[in-house]
């Protein structure tokens, strides 16, 4: 095997040592992260609003039954279950 350096190999090493385009890469990755975060926040907010709406409907539907039947423990349990479900 020869100890001579291959010019094509030296050219590839020189290309590998070039600086990478940091600014465009950093900008692109940062924009993608922000876009994903905004999407997540909006999705979570919509789910929370839907849960709150459903919990309100549940409490509103359970209230007449609580007054007629007179079982405050059942109503309290249903309200607590709806609030726990809405929180998670």
Secondary structure, DSSP 8 states (H G I E B T S, - for coil): ------HHHHHHHHHHTS---HHHHHHHHHHHHHHHHHHHHHHHHHHHHHHHHHHHHHHHHHHHHHHHH--HHHHHHHHHHHHHHHH-
